[in-house]
Amino acid sequence: MSRSTGPPPDQWQPGQEVLARYTFQGNSREDLPFQKGDVLTIIKATRDPMWYHARRSDNKEGMIPANYVQKRSEVKLHAMPWFHGKIKREQAEELLQPREEGLFLVRESTNYPGDYTLCVAHKNSVEHYHIIYKLNKLTIDEEEYFDNLNELVEHYKNDADGLCTKLRKSVPKTKGGMEYTVDKRQFMDAGWSIKEKDLIKGETIGRGEFGDVRKGEFKGVPVAIKYLKDTDNAAQQFLAEASLMTSLKHRNLVQLIGVVLGQEIYIVTEFMAKGNLVDYLRTRGRSVITKRDLLNFASDTCEGMAYLETKSLVHRDLAARNVLISEDGVAKVSDFGLARRADSNQAGGKFPIKWTAPEALRENKFTNKSDMWSFGILIWEIYSFGRVPYPRIPLADVVMHVERGYRMEKPEGCPNEVYEVMRKAWDLDPARRPTFADVKVELEKLRAVAV
């Protein structure tokens, strides 16, 4: 192969991940051979725009031809302004006014939980079509099947195909924020789809909201594999988490390796050898974990959250159980299943009372400042070596005590400066809580002088 074959690609930056489209054997000692499907990291550009210096997942480095690989790009969610969530049949009919032909909206089915209903205005009345969720697909007539609601709506905009009329104009949702959907094909186009045959599946190492998590290998590299169990309407939520992860690259966030999109759907992430932080703290204890380790865990987590803050992303479920520890002791934030963009719909999901900010529990108001409240609880978990927060207060009474001014005491051995961070994070007024960027600076100063 010539070193100037094809047009030069877009300029890639150091740290950019690329996916091998073809196998490259290498032509010289300075070349880096790779297999189709390998994930490579760009180290730097060269004087020849068709060649880059890159690194394989086994840390070997060398030259790679740019036209053998493709950039991995972000998978974006698609807005569903016409989706109104849990509203009743009568409310839908009230919203479809005046009765313009083809005026429509989509709601959750009241008679068939997990399914949807398409409501369409036709000849001064409203037709309600049951959208069946079956084998991770959506259908109205069990002849045409769609991966998501966006596909279904676009199809019936182009062709009535058995409906009373084509979909012409939607009634947008005006309260509670917009819902989003994700297109499976985008993972392929953006370079995130990997083949199941390239995975070696191992033992179960945990259980998540959607199914089991197993240890495995992808092209010789240890990975964690999250399985989607067969539950109604879970595929879109599962893929929404993966889509969000395609936009995140930071040392203190668990990284997405790719997604398997077959009959079964898997999310494949980097493997964190030492498990979750709460179990790590409980099983090692004070005899193994040093004060410097504790500060590192807090600082690492804060750095990951500060990165999310710059992207206006709200985690909504920050706790020690959702922070994982790598082989070399680095803490990384994980479990983005409840994460949302700050301007998106905040409803939905089950939230742990002891970790969730009062305004989030009361009003579903989640922000980076509600994440900061949770971070305060997480630091308390770290310095109490994994104890459950509010140990002497019944769960039902926690919110009442907190709103009356109760705050947990400083854990034994916790520096005053760290406890002060907790106290600031637990201010009832979200506006008075610090940002993650502020706390990151404070923790970095403490880390610089820690013994």
Secondary structure, DSSP 8 states (H G I E B T S, - for coil): --TT-S-------TT-EEEESS-B--SSTTB--B-TT-EEEEEEE-SSTTEEEEE-TTS-EEEEEGGGEEE------EEETTB--S--HHHHHHHS-S--TTEEEEEE-SSSTT-EEEEEEETTEEEEEEEEEETTEEESSSSS-BSSHHHHHHHHHH--TTSSS---EE----SS--EEE--HHHHHHTT-B--GGGEEEEEEEEE-SSSEEEEEEETTEEEEEEE--S-TTHHHHHHHHHHHHTT---TTB--EEEEEESSSEEEEEE--TT-BHHHHHHHH-TTT--HHHHHHHHHHHHHHHHHHHHTTEE-S--SGGGEEE-TTS-EEE---TT-EETTS----S---GGGS-HHHHHH----HHHHHHHHHHHHHHHHTTS--SSTTS-GGGHHHHHHTT------TT--HHHHHHHHHHT-SSGGGS--HHHHHHHHHHHHHH--
